Amino acid sequence: MAITSTGLNAATSAEYVAPSTAKDNTVLDKDDFMTLLLVELQHQDPTEPMDSEKILSQTSQLATLEASENTNKALSDLAASLGMSQQFSTISAIGKTADIGSNAVVFEEGSATTFEMYFPDDVQQGNIEITDVNGNVLKTLDVGTNPKGVYKFTWDGTDSGGNTLDSGIYYASASYTNPSGTSLKSRVGAYPIESVRFENNETLVKVGSSYVPLSKIVEVY
């Protein structure tokens, strides 16, 4: 079976446009309360001035509101900073192996299924086993002799007897030896992280020939 490497890198760029913000006039802030207090003082009855205790109480409430707003802003800025730091810390994962937690491949009757597998060492010889949910081996594919890397395979959905299987989820794993004769294993779902992309406030990592959300990665090693 002929197999081809899929180790191409992709570069993207995006220009960030800050969203426009408008003041919510349905909510009063500290400046509104200060304005109300000044208007109230301006229009008070000179013969019955406002109680000093009331003024102190309102001033105290204003100070409390301002402190609360400052705290909320500080927490918001901290959350944004931590989010940005977490995004860029993902860059350090480039070159490591990401595991999406499953070696499943989906077959739909009437069309061949393609999948990718990563071999972290040179392949002298080896086989890929297609199994069902119970672990029964249904088909064996030859890996061939190739340098280490990510390779794409095509499975026509038949078993070892040439019978077409039902549409469903199957599983692919490989056993191979390197040029030194060491026995190694691999499977669908574990790939090196080639690059990181930030898109719509989401972090995507390039594994194989696809970008997947960081949230889909269960382990990086």
Backbone as a ProteinNet text record, in pm:
[ID]
protein_1_A
[PRIMARY]
MAITSTGLNAATSAEYVAPSTAKDNTVLDKDDFMTLLLVELQHQDPTEPMDSEKILSQTSQLATLEASENTNKALSDLAASLGMSQQFSTISAIGKTADIGSNAVVFEEGSATTFEMYFPDDVQQGNIEITDVNGNVLKTLDVGTNPKGVYKFTWDGTDSGGNTLDSGIYYASASYTNPSGTSLKSRVGAYPIESVRFENNETLVKVGSSYVPLSKIVEVY
[TERTIARY]
84.9	0	87.3	59.3	136.6	86.9	177.5	141.8	224.7	169.3	238.3	244.3	349.2	365.6	273	223.4	134.4	187.9	317	379.2	389.4	293	299.3	256.9	325.9	289	196.8	111.7	23.4	42.3	46.4	61.6	-58.4	-114.7	-229.7	-205.7	-274.7	-266.2	-403.5	-427.3	-557.2	-537.5	-616.2	-608.7	-718.1	-680.2	-776.1	-843.4	-974	-1050.8	-1126.7	-1096.4	-1161.5	-1309.3	-1395.8	-1538.6	-1574.6	-1667.6	-1710.2	-1795.7	-1780.4	-1856.1	-1935.7	-2055.1	-2141.6	-2187.7	-2200.5	-2241.2	-2384.3	-2404.3	-2538.2	-2608.7	-2702.9	-2771.7	-2875.9	-2894.9	-2991.5	-2926.9	-2794.3	-2722.9	-2650.9	-2665.8	-2601.2	-2462.9	-2363.9	-2230	-2199.3	-2074	-2036.7	-2048.6	-2021.1	-2032	-2177.1	-2268.6	-2410.8	-2456.9	-2409.3	-2447.6	-2390.3	-2268.5	-2209.3	-2289.8	-2330.9	-2411.5	-2543.6	-2608.5	-2735.1	-2716.4	-2606.6	-2580.9	-2559.6	-2484	-2460.3	-2588.6	-2670	-2798.1	-2887.1	-2886.7	-2968.3	-2923.5	-2790.4	-2739.1	-2772.8	-2768.7	-2797.5	-2943.2	-3033.5	-3176.1	-3237.9	-3153.7	-3209.3	-3270.3	-3359.2	-3424.8	-3327.6	-3287.8	-3191.7	-3239.4	-3372.3	-3425.1	-3425	-3414.1	-3409	-3298.6	-3173.4	-3062.1	-3059.1	-2995.9	-2987.6	-2912.9	-2961.5	-2898.5	-2755.6	-2659.5	-2519.1	-2495.7	-2573.5	-2557.7	-2600.1	-2703.2	-2748.5	-2641.5	-2577.8	-2471.1	-2355.6	-2316.3	-2207.7	-2244.2	-2371.9	-2416.6	-2408.8	-2456.3	-2451.2	-2307.4	-2222.5	-2081.4	-2014.8	-2049.3	-1995.1	-2039.9	-2168	-2218.9	-2147.1	-2119.1	-2048.3	-1907.3	-1839.4	-1704.3	-1706.3	-1808.4	-1821	-1843.7	-1929.8	-1957.6	-1832.2	-1755	-1632.9	-1532.2	-1520.1	-1427.1	-1469.2	-1600.7	-1651.7	-1622.4	-1643.2	-1615	-1465.6	-1381.5	-1237.3	-1195.7	-1257.1	-1226.7	-1269.9	-1391.1	-1440.7	-1352.4	-1307.2	-1219.8	-1085.8	-1032.9	-905.3	-917	-1028.7	-1050.8	-1067.6	-1137.3	-1156.2	-1023.3	-940	-808.8	-721.1	-731.4	-652.5	-695.1	-827.7	-878.8	-831.6	-834.7	-790.3	-640.9	-563.1	-419.3	-387.1	-458.5	-435.8	-475	-585.7	-629.1	-525.7	-470.6	-368.1	-241.5	-205.1	-86.5	-103.3	-224.8	-251.1	-243.3	-294.5	-288.2	-144.2	-60.4	75.1	162	122.1	197.4	180.2	72	48.6	157.5	220	324.4	438.7	462.1	570.9	543.2	417.9	382.9	421	461.1	499.7	617.1	604.8	708.3	677.1	585.2	544.6	429.9	394.7	289.5	157.5	53.7	-80.7	-164.3	-239.9	-326	-470.9	-550.7	-691.4	-777.6	-714	-784.1	-860.5	-851.5	-925	-852.8	-856	-798.7	-908.3	-1026.3	-1140.8	-1131	-1179.4	-1195.9	-1339.5	-1398	-1538.2	-1545.9	-1622.2	-1641.2	-1787	-1808.5	-1941.9	-1946.5	-2039.3	-2049.1	-2067.4	-1988.8	-1996.4	-1881.8	-1799.9	-1684.7	-1568.1	-1447.8	-1328.1	-1302.8	-1232.5	-1200.3	-1050.4	-1014.2	-873.2	-847.7	-729.8	-690.9	-540.5	-493.3	-351.1	-295.1	-169.8	-102.8	39.9	85.3	218.8	312.8	428.6	532.5	651	674.9	783	922.7	931.4	1061.6	1055	1171.5	1174.2	1109.3	1039.1	967.8	1043.9	1088.2	1150.5	1042.6	948.7	833.3	727.2	602.9	496.2	359.6	259.5	121.8	27.4	-80.8	-189.5	-305.9	-361.3	-475.5	-602.5	-703.2	-836	-919.9	-971.7	-1048.8	-1187.6	-1276.7	-1409.9	-1410.8	-1527.4	-1537.7	-1497.3	-1501.6	-1464	-1317.4	-1242	-1100.2	-1069.3	-1170.5	-1147.3	-1078.9	-969.9	-897.4	-975.5	-1012.7	-1093.3	-1009.5	-906	-824.6	-685.5	-585.2	-446.7	-392.3	-330.6	-272.1	-121.5	-48.4	97.3	144.1	235.2	288.7	396.4	477.7	587	711.7	812.5	937.6	946.9	945.8	940.6	1011.6	1056.5	1112.2	1001.6	1042.1	943.8	862.8	740.8	654.6	508.6	424.2	280.3	245.6	169.9	134.7	-16.3	-63.3	-205.4	-229.9	-332.4	-369.1	-513.9	-544	-679.6	-728	-845	-907.2	-1040.1	-1059.5	-1180.4	-1302.6	-1287	-1401.7	-1430.8	-1336	-1356.6	-1277	-1318.7	-1243.3	-1139.7	-1070.5	-963.4	-1015.1	-1146.7	-1205.3	-1261.7	-1248.4	-1298.2	-1443.2	-1503.1	-1642.9	-1653.7	-1747.7	-1767.6	-1837.6	-1779.3	-1834.5	-1944.3	-2021.4	-2128.5	-2069.7	-2142.2	-2100.7	-2092.5	-1993.7	-1979.8	-1842.6	-1813.7	-1686.2	-1596.4	-1473.6	-1373.8	-1248.1	-1146.5	-1028.7	-902.6	-801.1	-677.8	-555.5	-470.6	-345.1	-239	-112.6	-3.5	102.4	162.7	280.4	389.4	509.1	615.2	751	852.7	989.7	1070.9	1168	1256.1	1376.9	1467.7	1582.5	1670.7	1663.3	1742.9	1674	1550.1	1476.6	1392.3	1384.4	1304.3	1156.1	1075.4	931.1	864.3	782.1	716.4	569.2	492.5	349.6	308.4	201	142.8	-6.3	-76.7	-220.9	-273.2	-391.7	-460.1	-490.1	-476.2	-513.7	-399.1	-274.7	-157.7	-65.4	-44.7	32	120.2	229.7	310.8	237.9	253.2	195.2	290.9	244.2	329.8	319.7	203.6	187	64	50.7	-62.1	-125.9	-258.8	-330.3	-436.7	-452.8	-553.6	-661.6	-784.3	-893.6	-1023.4	-1087.4	-1215.2	-1207.4	-1100.8	-1078.9	-1065.1	-1025.8	-1006.2	-866.8	-804.1	-670.6	-681.6	-620.4	-621.5	-478.9	-461.2	-328.8	-333.1	-224.1	-216.3	-158.1	-239.6	-197.6	-228.1	-128.2	-146.9	-164.7	-269.3	-296	-413.6	-458.2	-577.5	-549.3	-627.5	-627.1	-744.7	-718.7	-824.4	-820.7	-935.6	-937.6	-852.9	-785.1	-703.5	-788.3	-916.2	-1004.8	-1026	-996.2	-1011.7	-890.1	-780.7	-659	-667.1	-648.1	-658.2	-522.2	-414.7	-280.9	-177	-74.8	41	165.1	249.5	369.7	484.7
-120	0	123.3	213.7	338.2	434.9	496.5	594.5	718.6	831.3	958.2	1037.2	1114.5	1195.7	1315.1	1356.2	1472.6	1570.8	1597.4	1685.9	1828.9	1877.6	2015.6	2110.6	2224.3	2327.1	2428.6	2490.5	2595.5	2718.7	2837.3	2963.2	3049.7	3107	3194.8	3321.1	3426.8	3552.6	3612.1	3687	3749.5	3883.4	3980.4	4113.8	4127.8	4164	4176.7	4313.3	4314.2	4439	4444.5	4543.5	4554.3	4584.8	4513.8	4540.6	4676.5	4743.9	4874.6	4856.3	4946	4938.9	5066.7	5053.9	5168.9	5161	5276.8	5280.5	5232.7	5148.2	5097.9	5200.1	5275.2	5380.3	5327.6	5196.7	5139	5107.5	5124.9	5095	5220.4	5253.8	5371.2	5334.3	5420.6	5398.5	5506.6	5508.1	5602	5747.3	5775.9	5913.6	5960	5869.1	5904.1	5935.7	5856	5880.7	6014.2	6046.3	6173.5	6289.5	6275.5	6379.7	6399.2	6288.9	6296.8	6365.8	6334.1	6394.3	6545.4	6588.2	6730.4	6804.3	6742	6804.3	6816.8	6713.6	6717.7	6829.9	6850.3	6958.1	7094.9	7107.4	7234.6	7276.5	7181.6	7211.6	7189	7179.4	7161.5	7292.9	7281	7397.2	7462.9	7590.4	7656	7660.8	7663.1	7670.2	7533.7	7428.3	7292.6	7215.3	7247.6	7181.8	7031	6960.1	6814.6	6775	6670.1	6618.9	6575.6	6620.9	6587.4	6436.1	6367.4	6221.8	6155.2	6211.5	6157.4	6177.4	6296.5	6323.5	6225.7	6206	6112.2	5970	5932.4	5798.7	5779.9	5881.8	5872.2	5871.9	5955.7	5958.6	5823.9	5763.4	5631.2	5526.8	5533.1	5441.1	5461.6	5589.6	5620	5560.8	5574.3	5519.6	5367.1	5304.9	5158.9	5114.3	5187.2	5154.9	5167.3	5275.5	5295.5	5184	5145.1	5036.6	4906.5	4881.8	4760.2	4759.4	4876.7	4886.1	4865.2	4922.7	4906.7	4760.7	4692.7	4551.2	4467.6	4494.4	4419	4439.5	4565.3	4593.7	4522.2	4522.1	4454.9	4304.7	4245.8	4102.2	4071.9	4162	4143.2	4150.4	4248.6	4261.9	4140.1	4088.7	3972.1	3849.5	3832.1	3718.1	3725	3845.3	3861.9	3832.4	3878.5	3855.2	3707.1	3638.2	3494.6	3417.1	3460.6	3393.7	3408.2	3528.2	3551.7	3472.4	3467.9	3393.3	3245.1	3192.8	3051.7	3021.6	3114.8	3093.9	3081.3	3178.4	3178.9	3070.6	3021.3	2911	2784	2777.1	2660.7	2647.8	2759.6	2757.3	2664.9	2655	2569.4	2421.5	2388.9	2248.6	2204.5	2299	2262.9	2165.3	2055.9	1952.7	1837.5	1858.1	1749	1669.9	1558	1472.5	1499.2	1519.4	1542.1	1417.1	1381.4	1262.9	1307.9	1274.8	1313.2	1209.2	1102.6	1008.8	897.2	884.9	779.6	742.2	613	566.5	520.9	581.7	544.1	599.8	521.2	566.4	535.8	626.2	612.1	562.6	454.4	401.4	416.6	470.3	480.1	396.4	302.5	210.1	287.6	247.9	314.2	409.4	435.3	524.2	475	494.3	453.5	549.7	500.2	581.6	609.9	734	770	812.1	780.1	819.3	838.3	908.1	936.9	870.1	831.2	769.1	821	843.8	897.4	786.8	779.4	685.2	765.8	763.7	845.1	791.5	675.5	619.4	568.1	550.8	496.7	358.9	331.4	203.8	112.3	-2.3	-103.6	-191.7	-234	-308.4	-304.6	-327.2	-324.8	-337.8	-350.3	-367.4	-282.1	-240	-171.3	-268.8	-278.4	-366.5	-284.6	-318.2	-258.9	-355	-307.5	-393.2	-336	-423.3	-376.7	-337	-304.3	-256.2	-361.8	-489.4	-598.5	-637.3	-567	-596.1	-703.8	-751.4	-852.6	-788.6	-851.5	-799.6	-831.1	-725.9	-742.6	-731.1	-646.3	-623.8	-581	-622.7	-584.4	-508.5	-395.1	-313.2	-308.2	-314.3	-309.6	-165.2	-143	-8.8	26.4	-71.3	-44.7	-1	44.1	92.5	241.9	320.2	466	536.2	657.7	737.1	771.7	812.6	850.8	970	980.4	1090.4	1052.4	1142.8	1120.7	1073.8	964	908.1	888	899	881.6	744.9	676.2	544.9	547.3	458.6	445.5	302.6	289.5	158.5	156.5	52.1	43.7	-8.7	-38.8	-84.6	-232.2	-308.9	-453.8	-525.9	-649.4	-731.6	-812.6	-902	-979.2	-1073	-1102.5	-1188.8	-1112.9	-980.6	-899.5	-857.3	-890.1	-854	-710.5	-635.4	-497.2	-495.3	-423.8	-417.1	-312	-318.6	-221.9	-85.9	18.4	152.2	156.4	226.7	235.1	282.6	266.3	309	187.3	199.5	95.3	157.9	74.6	123.6	79.3	169	142	161	58.3	64.6	-10.4	18.1	-40.7	-102.8	-207.3	-268.8	-269.1	-218.3	-210.6	-222.6	-241.5	-246.1	-137.4	-81.9	17.9	-52.2	20.5	-44.5	-124.2	-94.8	-168.4	-296.1	-317.8	-438.4	-423.3	-302.2	-278.5	-276.1	-349.3	-353.1	-230.7	-161.4	-38.8	-43.1	45.5	52.7	197	213	343.7	324.2	435.2	426.5	559.7	554.6	677.8	758.9	890.4	976.3	1037.7	998.4	1056.4	1113.1	1247.3	1313.5	1423.5	1457.2	1570.3	1702	1796.7	1930.2	2010.5	2047.6	2117.7	2269.4	2320	2464.2	2492.8	2619.5	2664.4	2783.5	2787.1	2898.4	2949.7	3083.7	3146.1	3202.7	3157.9	3196.7	3209.6	3327.9	3351.9	3315.6	3363.8	3340.1	3192.2	3111.3	2968.4	2929.8	2839.2	2791.9	2661.5	2659.5	2540.6	2490.5	2358.7	2300.3	2213.9	2217.6	2139.5	2003.2	1899	1760.8	1684.4	1617.8	1556.9	1667.9	1656.6	1760	1848.1	1838.7	1912.5	1996.2	2104.4	2183.9	2139.9	2113.3	2073.2	2164.7	2189.8	2274	2211.9	2297.1	2249.2	2171.2	2206.2	2138.1	1990.7	1952.5	1813.3	1728.2	1792.5	1720.5	1675	1545.9	1493.5	1483.1	1482.9	1469	1521.5	1586.7	1630.8	1574.8	1508.1	1448.5	1455.5
0	0	0	-88.1	-95.3	9.2	76	178	155.5	190.8	168.7	296.2	314.7	434.5	428.6	546	553.7	655.2	648.4	746.8	700.9	622.9	574.7	682.8	694.8	791.7	726.2	808.6	758.5	842.1	779.3	852	823.7	927.7	912.7	991.2	955.2	1028.7	1038.3	1144.3	1164.2	1230.5	1191.8	1250.4	1354.4	1474.9	1583.3	1576.9	1581.7	1583.3	1714.4	1794.8	1924.7	1907.6	1979.4	1966.2	2023.5	1959.3	2008.4	2132.2	2225.6	2350	2367.5	2419.1	2446.5	2591.2	2652.4	2791.7	2807.7	2909.2	2939	3027.9	2968.6	3043	3140.3	3143.4	3237.6	3371.6	3380.7	3504.5	3552.2	3680.7	3738	3789	3756.2	3808.6	3911.9	3959.1	4065.5	4020.8	3894.1	3844.1	3844.4	3812.4	3815.1	3956.9	4052.4	4191.7	4240.1	4198	4237.1	4178.3	4053.1	3988.9	4062.9	4098	4171.9	4306.9	4375.4	4505.1	4491.5	4389.9	4369.2	4332.5	4247.6	4211.1	4333.2	4416.2	4537.6	4630.4	4642.2	4726.3	4667.8	4536	4470.5	4487.5	4495.8	4500.3	4638.7	4739.8	4873.2	4923.8	5014.1	5073.8	5171.6	5148.3	5239.1	5383.1	5401.1	5538	5604.6	5522.8	5577.9	5504.9	5533.8	5464.3	5490.5	5399.7	5411.6	5537.6	5601	5722.8	5690.5	5773.3	5749.5	5754.8	5840.4	5849.6	5718.1	5654.6	5525.8	5419.8	5422.2	5325.8	5346.1	5472.2	5501.8	5458.9	5479.4	5440.9	5289.5	5214.5	5069.2	5018.8	5082.5	5043.2	5068.4	5180.5	5213	5111.3	5070.3	4969.6	4836.9	4804.6	4680.8	4683.6	4797.3	4810.4	4799.1	4858.3	4850.1	4706	4633.2	4493.5	4408.4	4432.4	4355.5	4382.2	4509.3	4544.4	4478.8	4474.4	4411.2	4261.4	4196.3	4053.5	4025.7	4108.1	4089.2	4105.6	4203.3	4225	4105.8	4055.6	3940.2	3817.9	3798.1	3683.7	3698	3821.7	3844.8	3819.3	3863.1	3841.2	3692.3	3621.6	3478.3	3403.8	3441.3	3378.5	3409.2	3531.9	3570	3489.9	3474.2	3397.3	3252.8	3194.6	3056.3	3043.7	3142.6	3140.3	3152.4	3242.6	3260.1	3135	3070.9	2948.3	2838.5	2822.1	2721	2752.4	2882	2922.2	2892.9	2918.9	2892.9	2743.8	2660.8	2516.7	2469.2	2507.9	2456.7	2520	2638.9	2698.1	2616.7	2537	2452.3	2346.2	2309.9	2208.2	2250.3	2380.6	2429.3	2404.9	2369.7	2344.2	2202.9	2116.7	1980.1	1983.9	1910.6	1909.5	2001.6	2095.7	2183.6	2119	2179	2124	2193.7	2114	2166.8	2146.9	2249	2244	2252.3	2150.3	2152.6	2223.4	2273.8	2360.4	2292.6	2161.1	2092.2	1963.3	1930.3	1804	1708.4	1722.3	1640.2	1498.8	1403.1	1264.8	1224.5	1148.6	1109.7	965.8	946.1	811.1	770.5	650.3	593.8	467.4	466.7	353.7	223	123.4	-5.9	-31.7	68.5	51.2	136	84.1	157.2	272.7	373.6	490.6	493.7	515.1	529.6	673.9	721.2	857.2	859.8	962.4	976.5	1101.3	1092.3	1206	1214.3	1335.2	1359.8	1406	1340.5	1379.5	1431.3	1561.9	1620	1590.7	1526.8	1490.7	1346.9	1284.7	1149	1146.7	1039.1	1026	930.9	982.8	897.9	835.2	918.9	872.1	980.5	940.2	1039.2	975.6	1060.7	1015	1098.3	1034.9	1104	1114.7	1233.1	1255.6	1270.6	1191.9	1205.3	1288.4	1400.5	1490.3	1513.6	1564.6	1601.8	1748.3	1799.6	1936.5	2038.1	1998.4	2088.8	2075.9	1989.3	1973.7	1871.7	1799.3	1696.8	1575.3	1528.1	1412.8	1285.9	1211.4	1090.8	963.9	966.5	846.9	890.2	812.8	838.9	718.8	743.8	637.8	656.6	545.9	550.4	567.5	659.6	683.6	581.8	545.2	453.6	528.8	456.1	514	487.8	596.5	581.7	696.8	675	785.5	885.6	1004.2	1104.7	1055.5	1102.7	1060.1	1063.8	1014.9	1007.7	867.1	858.1	728.1	717.9	595.3	568.9	505.2	554.6	503.6	455.9	363	311.6	333.9	391	415.5	341.6	262.7	180.3	254.5	382.6	461.2	451.4	393.9	383.9	491.6	521.7	615.2	538.6	608.5	545.3	437.2	439	338	220.3	221.8	112.7	127	240.1	263.8	314.7	261	305.5	440.7	534	669.3	677.2	784.1	805.3	842.9	813.2	855.7	1007.6	1059.2	1204.6	1245.2	1371.9	1428.5	1447.9	1396.9	1411.5	1471.9	1494.8	1565.4	1491.9	1489	1414.7	1504.3	1509.2	1583.5	1504.6	1533.7	1455.6	1546.3	1495.2	1555.9	1449.7	1484.8	1385.2	1451.6	1369.9	1419.7	1350.6	1424.6	1366.1	1304.7	1239.2	1175.6	1271.7	1401.4	1499.7	1544.8	1496.8	1533.7	1658.4	1714.6	1833.9	1797.5	1874.2	1849.9	1911.6	1835.1	1879.1	1840.7	1900.1	1870.4	1844.5	1770.9	1746.7	1724.4	1715.2	1692.6	1641.1	1588.6	1549.4	1675.3	1666.7	1779.9	1856	1825.3	1892.1	1785.4	1788.5	1683	1743.1	1675.5	1722.3	1694.9	1785.4	1766.1	1678.5	1558.7	1463.4	1476.1	1514.5	1527.4	1612.1	1652.9	1734.6	1666	1663.6	1601.5	1697.9	1702	1787	1696.9	1718	1630.1	1709.5	1702	1770.8	1918.8	1984.8	2128.1	2161.4	2064.4	2086.9	2040.8	2115.8	2081.8	2003.2	1884.5	1799.7	1783.6	1784	1762.3	1637.3	1561.3	1437.6	1470	1453.9	1474.4	1345.7	1291.4	1160.9	1058.8	978.3	877.3	916.7	1041.7	1084.4	1208.5	1221.1	1343.6	1429.8	1557.4	1649.2	1770.8	1834.7	1954.9	2066.2	2139.6	2251.2	2351.5	2362.4	2456.2	2421.4	2295.6	2253.7	2288.4	2330	2363.6	2509.5	2532.5	2668.7	2736.9	2657.6	2717.3	2619.5	2674.2	2595.4	2662.5	2584.1	2643.2	2545.4
[MASK]
+++++++++++++++++++++++++++++++++++++++++++++++++++++++++++++++++++++++++++++++++++++++++++++++++++++++++++++++++++++++++++++++++++++++++++++++++++++++++++++++++++++++++++++++++++++++++++++++++++++++++++++++++++++++++++++

